[in-house]
Amino acid sequence: MKTFQIPAILEGYRSLKDRTIKLSFETGELSPEQMSNIHYSLNKVGFVAFAPDALATQELNELDQLKVEYNDVGKPASQRLRAVLFLLWKQEPEGYKTSVDHYNAKMEQLIEHFKNKLDK
């Protein structure tokens, strides 16, 4: 996917317990194409560039050349799994009303999968 620009106001930020930052932006009314770009980008890792003026074509081309090398090694595997299961539930709730119910069911499936591999 190509880099896209959306005029926005950096509305605020919040420090999280895991030492990451949550940024909040507010936009004006967006075109269907801009909304499509946002929807396509949900839950994907990428870069955020913020400038007071629109980025030039050369700058956008340079951004397109960047490669994401993201890993969340700083989090324990259990937290990473919980986060992935939460995102999975948001994408496809599979009939579960809460993420907790979804998490518990998926964890039970994982436990049963590995229990079945144990010598009897």
N, C-alpha and C positions, 0 to 999 in steps of 0.2 A: 504494500500500500504506500502511496505517496504521502509525503508530509503535507499537512494542511494547516491553515491559519484560521483562527477565529478571534475577532476582537473581544477582549474580556477585561474585566476588572479583577485584580487580585483582592478578594474580599477579606481573606484572613487565613490564618494557619493555626495549627494546634499540634503541640508535641504529644506523642503517644508513648505508652509505657516501654515499648520496645526500642525507643530512641529514634523512631522514624518521625516524619512530619506529615501531617495531612493538610494539603492546600485546598482552599476553596476559591473558585472563580465564579463570576457572574457574567453572563453574556446578554446581549440584546436578542431580539428575535432572530432566529437562525433559518437559513434556507433548508429545503429538504435534503440537498446534497451535504450540507454541513451536519445536519442531524444524522444522516446515514454514516458519515465519517465517525461521529462520536459513538454511535451504536456499534459500529464495527470494531471500534477500539476498546470497548468495555472489557475489563479484566485482562488486558494485554499490557505488557511492560513496554515502555517507550521512553522518550525524552520529552522534557518540558523546556521550551525556550520562551523567555518573556522579554519583550522589548517595548519601549514606549512608542515606537513607530513600526509599521509593517516591515517584515523582513524582505530583503531584495531577493530576486531570483537566484543569484549566486549563493546567498546565505541559505536559502531553502535547499539548493542542490548539495551544499556541504552537509546540511542536516540529514539529507537522504543517504549520505555515505556512512553515517555513524552506525555502528552495530551495537546492539544491546548485549551486554555481558552481565546479566543480572543473576544473582543467586541469593537465596535467603539462608545461607549457611549459618548466620548468626542465631537463627531460631532452632530450637530442638525439633527433632523429626515429628514428635507428637503435635506440636503447634502448627507445623507446616501441613501435616495431614488434616488437622481440624480446619485450617483455612481453606484447603483445597476442597474438602467435603462441603464446606459452607458455600463456596462459589458454585460447586456442582448443584447443590440444592437450589440456589438462586436461579441457575439456568434451567434446571429441570427438576421441579419439586417431587416428581414421582408420586404425587398424592399425599405427601407428608405436609401437615399444616405448619409445623415449626421446624427450624433447622436442627433443634435438639433431637426431635423424633427421627429425623433423617440421619443425623450423626450416629445415634444409638443403633439404628437398624443396620447402617453400613458397617459400623464397628463389629456388630454381632456377626455379619457375613464374613468379615475378615478373620475374626476369631475362629469361626467354624471352618473356614477354608484351611487355616493352618493346623487346627486341631486334627483335621482329617488326614494330615500328612504325618502325624505322629505314629510311631509304632504302637500297635495295640497290645 
